[in-house]
Amino acid sequence: MTVVLVVEDEPLIRMDLASMIEDAGIDVIEACNADDAIAILEVRKDITIVFTDIEMPGSMDGLKLAFAVRDRWPPVSIIIASGRLRPEPHEMPPHVQFLRKPHDEVVVMEAIRKAA
């Protein structure tokens, strides 16, 4: 069973992305920043994919979150998205997918299928 944790500080973008994924029959949990995401990951053992924005307020951005997830929860797949930044492969953990914003439903769902 696939469970996606969507980490996005912009409420409308987060809700749209969550709805898009839920409409495909996939369970979604939402977090507004990396700190909330870590707290959720610590108690929810069923999360299989973290889909995170890069630029967020809080103690860490999406790239730091991706490294934390890779370190603490290695089996969890990671998808990183941004409309402004384009990290180089060496700036991301191994085996991470990067998507450009705005979110295209076909591209998002293909990334989730690949990550599942």
N, C-alpha and C positions, 0 to 999 in steps of 0.2 A: 504494500500500500504506500502510495506517495503522499507525503505531507510537505507542503512548501511553506517556509517562513519568509514572508515578504517584509523587508526592512526598508522603509521609505519615510522620510520626514514630512513630505508634502501629502496632506490627508487625501486630496482628490486623486492624486496619482496613485497612492497606495490603495485606495478603494477601487479605482478602475482596474488596476493590475490584479487585485484579489478577485474581483468579479470575473475578469477574463479567465483566470485560472479555475475558479470554482465552476464556471459555466462548462468547463471541459470535464467536470466530475472529479476534480482533485481537491482534497482538503487543503485549506489555507489558514494560516495563523498570521496575524499582523503585528508588527512592532514599529514604533515611530523613530527608534534610533538604535545604535549598536548596543548600548547598555541594556535596553529592554530586551533586545535579541539574545544577549548572553544569559540574562535572567530566565528567559523562556527556555533556551537550550539546556540550562541546568536542570530543569524539572520535566521537560518533555523529551522523552527518549525516542519518540516516534517520528521526529523531523528528519526527512531524507534530503531536502534541498533548502539551501538558504539563497534567496534572491535579494540582493542588496544594491542600493544606490551607493555611490561613492561619497558624495558631499552631503554630510549630515552633521548636525550639532551634537555635542556630547563629548565624552572622553575619547572616542575614537571614530574615525571615518570608516567608510565601507571597505577600504583596502586593509586597514588594520583589523577590522572585524573578520575579513576573509582569512587573514593569517591566524587569528585566534581560533577560528572555527577549524581550520586545517590542522592546527596544533592539538586542540582539545577533543575534537570530534572528527577524526580523519575520514570515516566513511561518508560523512555528509557531503553531498555535491554542492558546488558554489557557482552561482551566476552573478556577475557584477554588471551594473548598468550605469551609464552616465551620458548626459547630453552635452557636457562641456569638456570633460577630461577623457583622454585616451591613454590609459597606462600601457607601458611596454610590457611584454611578457615577463621580463625579469622583475617587474614591480608588483607582480601578482603571484599568489601561491601556484604550485603546479596543478594542472588539470582543472583550471577555472575557465569558464566561458565568459566572454565580454560581449555585451549588447549595447548598441547605441540607443539613446532616447531621441525622440518619443518612441514609446513601445509600439511595435507592430505585432498584432496578435499572432500572425503566422510564425514570425521569428521567435516570439516568446514561447509559444507552444512547442516549436521544434527544439528549442534549447531545453525545455523541461523534459520532453521525451528523451532527449539525448542524455540528460543528467539522471534520469530515473533508473 
